[in-house]
Amino acid sequence: MKGKHNKKPTSKLSKSNKTEEESKPIAQDSEDEQSFSNWLRSDEGVENLKLFIVGNSIIVFLVLSWPNIKETLDAMYYSYIEYTERK
């Protein structure tokens, strides 16, 4: 039994979105960018990315905490100097 309930509803928005997507030019990566992307997706690229993230995190931590570290080291240094002068 075929009736109007068996028809799939069509949306005007979906048709207009398809034509807009089809009309947009697709950016092609240059050969260098494509080879870098392929390398980054490889096992070696993922491992290097992990190392970069760990190294970058250490650097950010040191840069942000350096004033407190310096203050603590100065306090320890002056305490040591004061202690050795008493002897």
VEXVEXVEX-692124 format. One record per residue: chain; residue in one letter; z, y, x of N, C-alpha, C in turn. Coordinates in Angstrom, 2 decimals. Each point is the difference from the previous one (the first is absolute). Example, Ala and Ser with C-alpha at 12.3 -4.5 7.8 and 13.67 -1.06 7.14 Angstrom:
<r><chaine>A</chaine><residu>A</residu><n_pz>7.80</n_pz><n_py>-5.69</n_py><n_px>13.19</n_px><ca_pz>0.00</ca_pz><ca_py>1.19</ca_py><ca_px>-0.89</ca_px><c_pz>0.00</c_pz><c_py>1.20</c_py><c_px>0.90</c_px></r>
<r><chaine>A</chaine><residu>S</residu><n_pz>-0.72</n_pz><n_py>1.05</n_py><n_px>-0.35</n_px><ca_pz>0.06</ca_pz><ca_py>1.19</ca_py><ca_px>0.82</ca_px><c_pz>0.73</c_pz><c_py>1.09</c_py><c_px>-0.77</c_px></r>
# end
This chain:
<r><chaine>A</chaine><residu>M</residu><n_pz>0.00</n_pz><n_py>-1.16</n_py><n_px>0.82</n_px><ca_pz>0.00</ca_pz><ca_py>1.16</ca_py><ca_px>-0.82</ca_px><c_pz>0.00</c_pz><c_py>1.25</c_py><c_px>0.88</c_px></r>
<r><chaine>A</chaine><residu>K</residu><n_pz>-1.06</n_pz><n_py>0.68</n_py><n_px>-0.01</n_px><ca_pz>-0.13</ca_pz><ca_py>1.21</ca_py><ca_px>0.80</ca_px><c_pz>0.26</c_pz><c_py>1.20</c_py><c_px>-0.88</c_px></r>
<r><chaine>A</chaine><residu>G</residu><n_pz>0.84</n_pz><n_py>0.84</n_py><n_px>0.48</n_px><ca_pz>0.32</ca_pz><ca_py>1.21</ca_py><ca_px>-0.74</ca_px><c_pz>0.23</c_pz><c_py>1.14</c_py><c_px>0.97</c_px></r>
<r><chaine>A</chaine><residu>K</residu><n_pz>0.45</n_pz><n_py>1.09</n_py><n_px>-0.53</n_px><ca_pz>0.21</ca_pz><ca_py>1.15</ca_py><ca_px>0.87</ca_px><c_pz>1.25</c_pz><c_py>-0.15</c_py><c_px>0.86</c_px></r>
<r><chaine>A</chaine><residu>H</residu><n_pz>0.84</n_pz><n_py>-0.99</n_py><n_px>-0.28</n_px><ca_pz>1.20</ca_pz><ca_py>-0.22</ca_py><ca_px>0.81</ca_px><c_pz>-0.33</c_pz><c_py>-0.71</c_py><c_px>1.31</c_px></r>
<r><chaine>A</chaine><residu>N</residu><n_pz>-1.12</n_pz><n_py>-0.64</n_py><n_px>0.11</n_px><ca_pz>-0.38</ca_pz><ca_py>-0.72</ca_py><ca_px>1.22</ca_px><c_pz>-0.62</c_pz><c_py>0.92</c_py><c_px>1.04</c_px></r>
<r><chaine>A</chaine><residu>K</residu><n_pz>-0.33</n_pz><n_py>1.21</n_py><n_px>-0.35</n_px><ca_pz>-0.62</ca_pz><ca_py>0.92</ca_py><ca_px>0.95</ca_px><c_pz>1.06</c_pz><c_py>0.59</c_py><c_px>0.93</c_px></r>
<r><chaine>A</chaine><residu>K</residu><n_pz>-0.37</n_pz><n_py>0.14</n_py><n_px>1.24</n_px><ca_pz>0.90</ca_pz><ca_py>0.61</ca_py><ca_px>0.97</ca_px><c_pz>-0.11</c_pz><c_py>1.51</c_py><c_px>-0.13</c_px></r>
<r><chaine>A</chaine><residu>P</residu><n_pz>1.14</n_pz><n_py>0.69</n_py><n_px>-0.02</n_px><ca_pz>-0.07</ca_pz><ca_py>1.46</ca_py><ca_px>-0.08</ca_px><c_pz>-0.49</c_pz><c_py>0.56</c_py><c_px>1.32</c_px></r>
<r><chaine>A</chaine><residu>T</residu><n_pz>-0.87</n_pz><n_py>0.96</n_py><n_px>-0.08</n_px><ca_pz>-0.50</ca_pz><ca_py>0.66</ca_py><ca_px>1.20</ca_px><c_pz>0.56</c_pz><c_py>1.40</c_py><c_px>0.04</c_px></r>
<r><chaine>A</chaine><residu>S</residu><n_pz>0.36</n_pz><n_py>0.40</n_py><n_px>1.18</n_px><ca_pz>0.58</ca_pz><ca_py>1.31</ca_py><ca_px>0.19</ca_px><c_pz>-1.03</c_pz><c_py>0.92</c_py><c_px>0.64</c_px></r>
<r><chaine>A</chaine><residu>K</residu><n_pz>-0.06</n_pz><n_py>1.21</n_py><n_px>-0.49</n_px><ca_pz>-0.93</ca_pz><ca_py>0.97</ca_py><ca_px>0.59</ca_px><c_pz>0.49</c_pz><c_py>0.42</c_py><c_px>1.37</c_px></r>
<r><chaine>A</chaine><residu>L</residu><n_pz>1.31</n_pz><n_py>-0.02</n_py><n_px>0.22</n_px><ca_pz>0.55</ca_pz><ca_py>0.39</ca_py><ca_px>1.29</ca_px><c_pz>-0.40</c_pz><c_py>-0.98</c_py><c_px>1.09</c_px></r>
<r><chaine>A</chaine><residu>S</residu><n_pz>0.04</n_pz><n_py>-1.29</n_py><n_px>-0.30</n_px><ca_pz>-0.33</ca_pz><ca_py>-0.98</ca_py><ca_px>1.03</ca_px><c_pz>-1.46</c_pz><c_py>0.13</c_py><c_px>0.42</c_px></r>
<r><chaine>A</chaine><residu>K</residu><n_pz>-0.88</n_pz><n_py>0.32</n_py><n_px>-0.93</n_px><ca_pz>-1.41</ca_pz><ca_py>0.16</ca_py><ca_px>0.35</ca_px><c_pz>-0.19</c_pz><c_py>1.25</c_py><c_px>0.85</c_px></r>
<r><chaine>A</chaine><residu>S</residu><n_pz>0.68</n_pz><n_py>1.10</n_py><n_px>-0.35</n_px><ca_pz>-0.17</ca_pz><ca_py>1.23</ca_py><ca_px>0.78</ca_px><c_pz>0.61</c_pz><c_py>-0.14</c_py><c_px>1.38</c_px></r>
<r><chaine>A</chaine><residu>N</residu><n_pz>1.12</n_pz><n_py>-0.73</n_py><n_px>0.14</n_px><ca_pz>0.61</ca_pz><ca_py>-0.21</ca_py><ca_px>1.31</ca_px><c_pz>-0.91</c_pz><c_py>-0.81</c_py><c_px>0.90</c_px></r>
<r><chaine>A</chaine><residu>K</residu><n_pz>-0.68</n_pz><n_py>-1.00</n_py><n_px>-0.57</n_px><ca_pz>-0.91</ca_pz><ca_py>-0.81</ca_py><ca_px>0.80</ca_px><c_pz>-1.14</c_pz><c_py>0.83</c_py><c_px>0.54</c_px></r>
<r><chaine>A</chaine><residu>T</residu><n_pz>-0.55</n_pz><n_py>0.87</n_py><n_px>-0.83</n_px><ca_pz>-1.12</ca_pz><ca_py>0.81</ca_py><ca_px>0.47</ca_px><c_pz>0.45</c_pz><c_py>1.01</c_py><c_px>1.04</c_px></r>
<r><chaine>A</chaine><residu>E</residu><n_pz>1.22</n_pz><n_py>0.53</n_py><n_px>-0.12</n_px><ca_pz>0.51</ca_pz><ca_py>0.93</ca_py><ca_px>1.00</ca_px><c_pz>0.23</c_pz><c_py>-0.70</c_py><c_px>1.33</c_px></r>
<r><chaine>A</chaine><residu>E</residu><n_pz>0.57</n_pz><n_py>-1.22</n_py><n_px>-0.07</n_px><ca_pz>0.24</ca_pz><ca_py>-0.75</ca_py><ca_px>1.23</ca_px><c_pz>-1.29</c_pz><c_py>-0.39</c_py><c_px>0.68</c_px></r>
<r><chaine>A</chaine><residu>E</residu><n_pz>-1.00</n_pz><n_py>-0.35</n_py><n_px>-0.79</n_px><ca_pz>-1.28</ca_pz><ca_py>-0.39</ca_py><ca_px>0.57</ca_px><c_pz>-0.72</c_pz><c_py>1.18</c_py><c_px>0.61</c_px></r>
<r><chaine>A</chaine><residu>S</residu><n_pz>0.21</n_pz><n_py>1.20</n_py><n_px>-0.53</n_px><ca_pz>-0.72</ca_pz><ca_py>1.16</ca_py><ca_px>0.52</ca_px><c_pz>0.64</c_pz><c_py>0.55</c_py><c_px>1.27</c_px></r>
<r><chaine>A</chaine><residu>K</residu><n_pz>1.29</n_pz><n_py>-0.33</n_py><n_px>0.27</n_px><ca_pz>0.65</ca_pz><ca_py>0.50</ca_py><ca_px>1.20</ca_px><c_pz>-0.55</c_pz><c_py>-0.72</c_py><c_px>1.22</c_px></r>
<r><chaine>A</chaine><residu>P</residu><n_pz>-0.32</n_pz><n_py>0.75</n_py><n_px>1.05</n_px><ca_pz>-0.48</ca_pz><ca_py>-0.67</ca_py><ca_px>1.22</ca_px><c_pz>1.16</c_pz><c_py>-0.69</c_py><c_px>0.70</c_px></r>
<r><chaine>A</chaine><residu>I</residu><n_pz>-0.25</n_pz><n_py>-1.18</n_py><n_px>0.51</n_px><ca_pz>1.01</ca_pz><ca_py>-0.77</ca_py><ca_px>0.71</ca_px><c_pz>-0.07</c_pz><c_py>0.39</c_py><c_px>1.47</c_px></r>
<r><chaine>A</chaine><residu>A</residu><n_pz>1.15</n_pz><n_py>0.42</n_py><n_px>0.55</n_px><ca_pz>0.05</ca_pz><ca_py>0.41</ca_py><ca_px>1.40</ca_px><c_pz>-0.08</c_pz><c_py>-1.23</c_py><c_px>0.89</c_px></r>
<r><chaine>A</chaine><residu>Q</residu><n_pz>-0.90</n_pz><n_py>0.03</n_py><n_px>0.93</n_px><ca_pz>-0.16</ca_pz><ca_py>-1.09</ca_py><ca_px>0.94</ca_px><c_pz>0.74</c_pz><c_py>0.34</c_py><c_px>1.28</c_px></r>
<r><chaine>A</chaine><residu>D</residu><n_pz>0.83</n_pz><n_py>-0.93</n_py><n_px>0.49</n_px><ca_pz>0.70</ca_pz><ca_py>0.21</ca_py><ca_px>1.26</ca_px><c_pz>-0.99</c_pz><c_py>-0.10</c_py><c_px>1.15</c_px></r>
<r><chaine>A</chaine><residu>S</residu><n_pz>0.28</n_pz><n_py>0.77</n_py><n_px>1.03</n_px><ca_pz>-0.84</ca_pz><ca_py>-0.14</ca_py><ca_px>1.18</ca_px><c_pz>0.32</c_pz><c_py>-1.34</c_py><c_px>0.66</c_px></r>
<r><chaine>A</chaine><residu>E</residu><n_pz>-0.80</n_pz><n_py>-0.36</n_py><n_px>0.94</n_px><ca_pz>0.17</ca_pz><ca_py>-1.30</ca_py><ca_px>0.65</ca_px><c_pz>1.33</c_pz><c_py>-0.07</c_py><c_px>0.74</c_px></r>
<r><chaine>A</chaine><residu>D</residu><n_pz>0.40</n_pz><n_py>1.11</n_py><n_px>0.64</n_px><ca_pz>1.29</ca_pz><ca_py>0.03</ca_py><ca_px>0.70</ca_px><c_pz>1.16</c_pz><c_py>-0.16</c_py><c_px>-0.96</c_px></r>
<r><chaine>A</chaine><residu>E</residu><n_pz>-0.03</n_pz><n_py>0.72</n_py><n_px>-1.12</n_px><ca_pz>1.08</ca_pz><ca_py>-0.09</ca_py><ca_px>-0.97</ca_px><c_pz>0.08</c_pz><c_py>-1.40</c_py><c_px>-0.61</c_px></r>
<r><chaine>A</chaine><residu>Q</residu><n_pz>-1.13</n_pz><n_py>-0.60</n_py><n_px>-0.24</n_px><ca_pz>-0.01</ca_pz><ca_py>-1.33</ca_py><ca_px>-0.59</ca_px><c_pz>0.55</c_pz><c_py>-1.03</c_py><c_px>0.98</c_px></r>
<r><chaine>A</chaine><residu>S</residu><n_pz>-0.33</n_pz><n_py>0.12</n_py><n_px>1.27</n_px><ca_pz>0.51</ca_pz><ca_py>-0.96</ca_py><ca_px>0.98</ca_px><c_pz>1.50</c_pz><c_py>0.19</c_py><c_px>0.19</c_px></r>
<r><chaine>A</chaine><residu>F</residu><n_pz>0.49</n_pz><n_py>1.25</n_py><n_px>-0.05</n_px><ca_pz>1.44</ca_pz><ca_py>0.23</ca_py><ca_px>0.09</ca_px><c_pz>0.72</c_pz><c_py>-0.59</c_py><c_px>-1.21</c_px></r>
<r><chaine>A</chaine><residu>S</residu><n_pz>-0.57</n_pz><n_py>0.16</n_py><n_px>-1.17</n_px><ca_pz>0.60</ca_pz><ca_py>-0.57</ca_py><ca_px>-1.22</ca_px><c_pz>0.07</c_pz><c_py>-1.52</c_py><c_px>0.10</c_px></r>
<r><chaine>A</chaine><residu>N</residu><n_pz>-1.05</n_pz><n_py>-0.60</n_py><n_px>0.49</n_px><ca_pz>0.00</ca_pz><ca_py>-1.46</ca_py><ca_px>0.16</ca_px><c_pz>1.05</c_pz><c_py>-0.44</c_py><c_px>1.01</c_px></r>
<r><chaine>A</chaine><residu>W</residu><n_pz>0.11</n_pz><n_py>0.73</n_py><n_px>1.11</n_px><ca_pz>1.00</ca_pz><ca_py>-0.34</ca_py><ca_px>1.02</ca_px><c_pz>1.40</c_pz><c_py>0.16</c_py><c_px>-0.56</c_px></r>
<r><chaine>A</chaine><residu>L</residu><n_pz>0.24</n_pz><n_py>1.07</n_py><n_px>-0.78</n_px><ca_pz>1.32</ca_pz><ca_py>0.25</ca_py><ca_px>-0.56</ca_px><c_pz>0.41</c_pz><c_py>-1.08</c_py><c_px>-0.98</c_px></r>
<r><chaine>A</chaine><residu>R</residu><n_pz>-0.94</n_pz><n_py>-0.59</n_py><n_px>-0.67</n_px><ca_pz>0.29</ca_pz><ca_py>-1.09</ca_py><ca_px>-0.94</ca_px><c_pz>0.23</c_pz><c_py>-1.34</c_py><c_px>0.71</c_px></r>
<r><chaine>A</chaine><residu>S</residu><n_pz>-0.38</n_pz><n_py>-0.07</n_py><n_px>1.26</n_px><ca_pz>0.17</ca_pz><ca_py>-1.25</ca_py><ca_px>0.74</ca_px><c_pz>1.48</c_pz><c_py>-0.20</c_py><c_px>0.36</c_px></r>
<r><chaine>A</chaine><residu>D</residu><n_pz>0.32</n_pz><n_py>-1.20</n_py><n_px>0.49</n_px><ca_pz>1.38</ca_pz><ca_py>-0.31</ca_py><ca_px>0.39</ca_px><c_pz>0.47</c_pz><c_py>0.91</c_py><c_px>1.13</c_px></r>
<r><chaine>A</chaine><residu>E</residu><n_pz>-0.87</n_pz><n_py>0.25</n_py><n_px>0.96</n_px><ca_pz>0.36</ca_pz><ca_py>0.86</ca_py><ca_px>1.13</ca_px><c_pz>0.27</c_pz><c_py>1.42</c_py><c_px>-0.48</c_px></r>
<r><chaine>A</chaine><residu>G</residu><n_pz>-0.82</n_pz><n_py>0.49</n_py><n_px>-0.91</n_px><ca_pz>0.19</ca_pz><ca_py>1.34</ca_py><ca_px>-0.52</ca_px><c_pz>1.31</c_pz><c_py>0.15</c_py><c_px>-0.77</c_px></r>
<r><chaine>A</chaine><residu>V</residu><n_pz>0.35</n_pz><n_py>-1.01</n_py><n_px>-0.77</n_px><ca_pz>1.25</ca_pz><ca_py>0.03</ca_py><ca_px>-0.77</ca_px><c_pz>1.20</c_pz><c_py>0.00</c_py><c_px>0.95</c_px></r>
<r><chaine>A</chaine><residu>E</residu><n_pz>-0.06</n_pz><n_py>-0.81</n_py><n_px>1.05</n_px><ca_pz>1.10</ca_pz><ca_py>-0.04</ca_py><ca_px>0.97</ca_px><c_pz>0.14</c_pz><c_py>1.34</c_py><c_px>0.72</c_px></r>
<r><chaine>A</chaine><residu>N</residu><n_pz>-1.11</n_pz><n_py>0.61</n_py><n_px>0.38</n_px><ca_pz>0.06</ca_pz><ca_py>1.31</ca_py><ca_px>0.66</ca_px><c_pz>0.53</c_pz><c_py>1.07</c_py><c_px>-0.95</c_px></r>
<r><chaine>A</chaine><residu>L</residu><n_pz>-0.34</n_pz><n_py>-0.10</n_py><n_px>-1.26</n_px><ca_pz>0.50</ca_pz><ca_py>0.94</ca_py><ca_px>-0.99</ca_px><c_pz>1.51</c_pz><c_py>-0.14</c_py><c_px>-0.15</c_px></r>
<r><chaine>A</chaine><residu>K</residu><n_pz>0.50</n_pz><n_py>-1.23</n_py><n_px>0.01</n_px><ca_pz>1.45</ca_pz><ca_py>-0.22</ca_py><ca_px>-0.07</ca_px><c_pz>0.69</c_pz><c_py>0.61</c_py><c_px>1.22</c_px></r>
<r><chaine>A</chaine><residu>L</residu><n_pz>-0.56</n_pz><n_py>-0.20</n_py><n_px>1.18</n_px><ca_pz>0.58</ca_pz><ca_py>0.60</ca_py><ca_px>1.21</ca_px><c_pz>0.00</c_pz><c_py>1.52</c_py><c_px>-0.08</c_px></r>
<r><chaine>A</chaine><residu>F</residu><n_pz>-1.08</n_pz><n_py>0.56</n_py><n_px>-0.50</n_px><ca_pz>-0.08</ca_pz><ca_py>1.46</ca_py><ca_px>-0.15</ca_px><c_pz>1.09</c_pz><c_py>0.50</c_py><c_px>-0.94</c_px></r>
<r><chaine>A</chaine><residu>I</residu><n_pz>0.20</n_pz><n_py>-0.69</n_py><n_px>-1.11</n_px><ca_pz>1.00</ca_pz><ca_py>0.43</ca_py><ca_px>-0.98</ca_px><c_pz>1.40</c_pz><c_py>-0.07</c_py><c_px>0.60</c_px></r>
<r><chaine>A</chaine><residu>V</residu><n_pz>0.32</n_pz><n_py>-1.07</n_py><n_px>0.72</n_px><ca_pz>1.31</ca_pz><ca_py>-0.13</ca_py><ca_px>0.62</ca_px><c_pz>0.20</c_pz><c_py>1.10</c_py><c_px>1.06</c_px></r>
<r><chaine>A</chaine><residu>G</residu><n_pz>-0.99</n_pz><n_py>0.20</n_py><n_px>0.84</n_px><ca_pz>0.09</ca_pz><ca_py>1.05</ca_py><ca_px>1.03</ca_px><c_pz>0.14</c_pz><c_py>1.38</c_py><c_px>-0.60</c_px></r>
<r><chaine>A</chaine><residu>N</residu><n_pz>-0.77</n_pz><n_py>0.27</n_py><n_px>-1.02</n_px><ca_pz>0.06</ca_pz><ca_py>1.30</ca_py><ca_px>-0.66</ca_px><c_pz>1.37</c_pz><c_py>0.20</c_py><c_px>-0.65</c_px></r>
<r><chaine>A</chaine><residu>S</residu><n_pz>0.56</n_pz><n_py>-1.04</n_py><n_px>-0.59</n_px><ca_pz>1.32</ca_pz><ca_py>0.11</ca_py><ca_px>-0.62</ca_px><c_pz>1.08</c_pz><c_py>0.31</c_py><c_px>1.04</c_px></r>
<r><chaine>A</chaine><residu>I</residu><n_pz>-0.09</n_pz><n_py>-0.64</n_py><n_px>1.15</n_px><ca_pz>0.96</ca_pz><ca_py>0.27</ca_py><ca_px>1.08</ca_px><c_pz>-0.10</c_pz><c_py>1.44</c_py><c_px>0.46</c_px></r>
<r><chaine>A</chaine><residu>I</residu><n_pz>-1.21</n_pz><n_py>0.48</n_py><n_px>0.18</n_px><ca_pz>-0.20</ca_pz><ca_py>1.39</ca_py><ca_px>0.44</ca_px><c_pz>0.54</c_pz><c_py>0.99</c_py><c_px>-1.03</c_px></r>
<r><chaine>A</chaine><residu>V</residu><n_pz>-0.28</n_pz><n_py>-0.23</n_py><n_px>-1.27</n_px><ca_pz>0.49</ca_pz><ca_py>0.89</ca_py><ca_px>-1.05</ca_px><c_pz>1.53</c_pz><c_py>-0.01</c_py><c_px>-0.02</c_px></r>
<r><chaine>A</chaine><residu>F</residu><n_pz>0.60</n_pz><n_py>-1.18</n_py><n_px>0.11</n_px><ca_pz>1.46</ca_pz><ca_py>-0.10</ca_py><ca_px>0.02</ca_px><c_pz>0.59</c_pz><c_py>0.78</c_py><c_px>1.17</c_px></r>
<r><chaine>A</chaine><residu>L</residu><n_pz>-0.58</n_pz><n_py>-0.15</n_py><n_px>1.18</n_px><ca_pz>0.53</ca_pz><ca_py>0.70</ca_py><ca_px>1.18</ca_px><c_pz>-0.17</c_pz><c_py>1.52</c_py><c_px>-0.13</c_px></r>
<r><chaine>A</chaine><residu>V</residu><n_pz>-1.13</n_pz><n_py>0.43</n_py><n_px>-0.50</n_px><ca_pz>-0.23</ca_pz><ca_py>1.44</ca_py><ca_px>-0.13</ca_px><c_pz>0.97</c_pz><c_py>0.62</c_py><c_px>-0.99</c_px></r>
<r><chaine>A</chaine><residu>L</residu><n_pz>0.23</n_pz><n_py>-0.69</n_py><n_px>-1.11</n_px><ca_pz>0.89</ca_pz><ca_py>0.56</ca_py><ca_px>-1.01</ca_px><c_pz>1.47</c_pz><c_py>-0.08</c_py><c_px>0.40</c_px></r>
<r><chaine>A</chaine><residu>S</residu><n_pz>0.37</n_pz><n_py>-1.02</n_py><n_px>0.75</n_px><ca_pz>1.41</ca_pz><ca_py>-0.15</ca_py><ca_px>0.36</ca_px><c_pz>0.34</c_pz><c_py>0.56</c_py><c_px>1.37</c_px></r>
<r><chaine>A</chaine><residu>W</residu><n_pz>-0.96</n_pz><n_py>0.55</n_py><n_px>0.73</n_px><ca_pz>0.24</ca_pz><ca_py>0.47</ca_py><ca_px>1.36</ca_px><c_pz>1.11</c_pz><c_py>1.04</c_py><c_px>0.09</c_px></r>
<r><chaine>A</chaine><residu>P</residu><n_pz>0.08</n_pz><n_py>0.99</n_py><n_px>-0.88</n_px><ca_pz>1.10</ca_pz><ca_py>0.98</ca_py><ca_px>0.12</ca_px><c_pz>1.38</c_pz><c_py>-0.67</c_py><c_px>-0.06</c_px></r>
<r><chaine>A</chaine><residu>N</residu><n_pz>0.19</n_pz><n_py>-0.95</n_py><n_px>-0.88</n_px><ca_pz>1.29</ca_pz><ca_py>-0.69</ca_py><ca_px>-0.08</ca_px><c_pz>0.24</c_pz><c_py>-0.87</c_py><c_px>1.23</c_px></r>
<r><chaine>A</chaine><residu>I</residu><n_pz>-1.03</n_pz><n_py>-0.65</n_py><n_px>0.49</n_px><ca_pz>0.14</ca_pz><ca_py>-0.82</ca_py><ca_px>1.20</ca_px><c_pz>0.38</c_pz><c_py>0.87</c_py><c_px>1.19</c_px></r>
<r><chaine>A</chaine><residu>K</residu><n_pz>-0.68</n_pz><n_py>1.14</n_py><n_px>0.15</n_px><ca_pz>0.29</ca_pz><ca_py>0.91</ca_py><ca_px>1.11</ca_px><c_pz>1.43</c_pz><c_py>0.52</c_py><c_px>-0.07</c_px></r>
<r><chaine>A</chaine><residu>E</residu><n_pz>0.45</n_pz><n_py>0.36</n_py><n_px>-1.19</n_px><ca_pz>1.37</ca_pz><ca_py>0.49</ca_py><ca_px>-0.17</ca_px><c_pz>1.01</c_pz><c_py>-1.07</c_py><c_px>0.39</c_px></r>
<r><chaine>A</chaine><residu>T</residu><n_pz>-0.24</n_pz><n_py>-1.23</n_py><n_px>-0.38</n_px><ca_pz>0.91</ca_pz><ca_py>-1.10</ca_py><ca_px>0.34</ca_px><c_pz>0.00</c_pz><c_py>-0.26</c_py><c_px>1.50</c_px></r>
<r><chaine>A</chaine><residu>L</residu><n_pz>-1.19</n_pz><n_py>-0.01</n_py><n_px>0.62</n_px><ca_pz>-0.08</ca_pz><ca_py>-0.23</ca_py><ca_px>1.44</ca_px><c_pz>0.67</c_pz><c_py>1.13</c_py><c_px>0.78</c_px></r>
<r><chaine>A</chaine><residu>D</residu><n_pz>-0.18</n_pz><n_py>1.24</n_py><n_px>-0.45</n_px><ca_pz>0.66</ca_pz><ca_py>1.14</ca_py><ca_px>0.66</ca_px><c_pz>1.52</c_pz><c_py>-0.14</c_py><c_px>-0.10</c_px></r>
<r><chaine>A</chaine><residu>A</residu><n_pz>0.50</n_pz><n_py>-0.37</n_py><n_px>-1.17</n_px><ca_pz>1.44</ca_pz><ca_py>-0.17</ca_py><ca_px>-0.18</ca_px><c_pz>0.52</c_pz><c_py>-1.09</c_py><c_px>0.92</c_px></r>
<r><chaine>A</chaine><residu>M</residu><n_pz>-0.73</n_pz><n_py>-1.10</n_py><n_px>0.11</n_px><ca_pz>0.42</ca_pz><ca_py>-1.09</ca_py><ca_px>0.88</ca_px><c_pz>-0.04</c_pz><c_py>0.45</c_py><c_px>1.46</c_px></r>
<r><chaine>A</chaine><residu>Y</residu><n_pz>-1.03</n_pz><n_py>0.74</n_py><n_px>0.38</n_px><ca_pz>-0.14</ca_pz><ca_py>0.48</ca_py><ca_px>1.37</ca_px><c_pz>1.16</c_pz><c_py>0.92</c_py><c_px>0.37</c_px></r>
<r><chaine>A</chaine><residu>Y</residu><n_pz>0.30</n_pz><n_py>0.98</n_py><n_px>-0.87</n_px><ca_pz>1.07</ca_pz><ca_py>0.95</ca_py><ca_px>0.30</ca_px><c_pz>1.36</c_pz><c_py>-0.69</c_py><c_px>-0.01</c_px></r>
<r><chaine>A</chaine><residu>S</residu><n_pz>0.17</n_pz><n_py>-0.99</n_py><n_px>-0.84</n_px><ca_pz>1.25</ca_pz><ca_py>-0.76</ca_py><ca_px>0.01</ca_px><c_pz>0.15</c_pz><c_py>-0.76</c_py><c_px>1.31</c_px></r>
<r><chaine>A</chaine><residu>Y</residu><n_pz>-1.09</n_pz><n_py>-0.57</n_py><n_px>0.47</n_px><ca_pz>0.02</ca_pz><ca_py>-0.74</ca_py><ca_px>1.26</ca_px><c_pz>0.29</c_pz><c_py>0.95</c_py><c_px>1.16</c_px></r>
<r><chaine>A</chaine><residu>I</residu><n_pz>-0.63</n_pz><n_py>1.15</n_py><n_px>0.03</n_px><ca_pz>0.22</ca_pz><ca_py>0.99</ca_py><ca_px>1.08</ca_px><c_pz>1.45</c_pz><c_py>0.46</c_py><c_px>-0.01</c_px></r>
<r><chaine>A</chaine><residu>E</residu><n_pz>0.52</n_pz><n_py>0.28</n_py><n_px>-1.17</n_px><ca_pz>1.38</ca_pz><ca_py>0.43</ca_py><ca_px>-0.13</ca_px><c_pz>0.97</c_pz><c_py>-1.09</c_py><c_px>0.46</c_px></r>
<r><chaine>A</chaine><residu>Y</residu><n_pz>-0.31</n_pz><n_py>-1.24</n_py><n_px>-0.31</n_px><ca_pz>0.85</ca_pz><ca_py>-1.13</ca_py><ca_px>0.38</ca_px><c_pz>-0.03</c_pz><c_py>-0.20</c_py><c_px>1.51</c_px></r>
<r><chaine>A</chaine><residu>T</residu><n_pz>-1.17</n_pz><n_py>0.13</n_py><n_px>0.62</n_px><ca_pz>-0.08</ca_pz><ca_py>-0.23</ca_py><ca_px>1.46</ca_px><c_pz>0.61</c_pz><c_py>1.15</c_py><c_px>0.78</c_px></r>
<r><chaine>A</chaine><residu>E</residu><n_pz>0.05</n_pz><n_py>1.22</n_py><n_px>-0.53</n_px><ca_pz>0.58</ca_pz><ca_py>1.14</ca_py><ca_px>0.71</ca_px><c_pz>1.52</c_pz><c_py>-0.09</c_py><c_px>0.03</c_px></r>
<r><chaine>A</chaine><residu>R</residu><n_pz>0.59</n_pz><n_py>-0.69</n_py><n_px>-0.97</n_px><ca_pz>1.45</ca_pz><ca_py>-0.11</ca_py><ca_px>-0.05</ca_px><c_pz>0.53</c_pz><c_py>-0.92</c_py><c_px>1.09</c_px></r>
<r><chaine>A</chaine><residu>K</residu><n_pz>-0.78</n_pz><n_py>-0.90</n_py><n_px>0.49</n_px><ca_pz>0.45</ca_pz><ca_py>-0.96</ca_py><ca_px>1.01</ca_px><c_pz>0.10</c_pz><c_py>0.60</c_py><c_px>1.34</c_px></r>
# end
